[in-house]
Amino acid sequence: MRKKNVVEFVIKQQKIRIADLSICFLVLVAISGCGTGSTANNVEHTIDSVHSCMQVPSRFGIITTDSLPSGNQDNPYAGMVLIPAGSFEMGGDNEQASADEYPKHKVSVDSFYMDITEVTNAQFKAFVDATGYITTAERKPSWEELQKTLPPGTPRPPDSVMVAASLVFRQTSQPVPLNDYTQWWIWMEGADWKHPEGPQSNISGKMDFPVVHVSWYDAMAYCKWAGKRLPTEAEWEYAARGTLANNIYPWGNEHINTAAPKANSWEGSFPYLNEQRDGFIKHAPVKTFNCNRYGLFDMAGNVWEWCNDWYDHDYYSSLAGKASINPPGPQKSFDPQDPYTPKKVLRGGSFLCNDSYCSGYRVARRMKSSPDTGLEHTGFRCVKDLD
């Protein structure tokens, strides 16, 4: 999400004092999704207030994939599992649920295949090697596109930060205010899927880790090449629940920090103390933790996953009292906290989620971000229709 410096201007307009955001490009709806689910009401209110000031503008306009070739289709269902057709109650299950998770409503979906893991570095590398594709994070942003989805009068960021870059997480050394996300996110030139922690890092020995720093457009490009597509939000939640009706997590209702580690999340006090009960500070290899009843891994934690749907805060209200069949999502985006920028849905939480600041590992948790956003904790998985 290449927006750190724009955030500087937007936040100043809202009279929120944060010192020296000289490299703070419009941060995180990914963080807004990982921040508004706090169980502490005072923290939740504060975070919501801050996020209502954030804008996440589009940087490149609509990116097409028309010229991309298709990948090898010899075994199109390899690494996938069949999710049988069925119905479920979609929406929030406990007191952590946000307003956009209500009301619960009945949804039916047809059968489809889903990747058993998030797309890995190895898989994404095969796509890039075959197509020469250049990701969002590897391209210089366009001010002409940025300003189209920013509040009128927003100043142009300096050229020094209008560079190919992405946001990288940095653990703090002590407690920090949870409404100052600039304490733990760094706008870093040269950060991308091949260099997830910055230009000095690499993915050597991490081919089985989930690919990150990918935008929705990047995910869509991969899907086209692979002959697949992104899941709808309804398909994603149905699959994540794994036949468990109205349960909080993919494994049931047992709290994520009870007994053996169940997912890659932030254990301890975010963002400065990670107890690493799960063995990881950041990303984990796919298949590290147990799968759900459908055989899907990492439907909670590790990295956020893009869905096909536009995000609409009030979408569930429009479905109240109806039986929805294969809902494709709303026709357009609506985020009352940021009415300027269209956003897509992400699901599943990440290695940064913690109940003190985030509960993204809940199966009903919704998150949103502009489609040209990529971060160190964002990836995706694909689905495929039955032939």
Buried (B, 14 or more C-beta within 10 A) or exposed (E): BBBBBBBBBBBBBEEBEBEEBEBBBBBBBBBBBBBBBBEEEEBBEBBBEBBBBBBBBBBBEEBEBEEBEEBEEEEBEEBBBBBEEEBBBBBBBBEBBBEBBBEBBBBBBEEBBBBBBBBBBEBBBBBBEBBEBEBBBBBEBBBEBBBEBBBEEBBEBEEEBBBBBBBBBBBEEEEBEBBEBBBBBBBBBBBBBBBBBBEEBEBEEBBBBBBBBBBBBBBBBBBBBBEBBBBBBBBBBBBBBBEBEBBBBBBEEEEBBEEEBBBBBBBBBBBBBBEEEBEBEBBBBBBBBEBBEBEBBBBBBBBBBBBBBBBBBEBBEEBEEEEBEEBEBBEEBBBEBBEBBBBBBBBBBBBBBBBBBBBBBBBBBBBBBBBBBBBBBBBBBBBBEEE
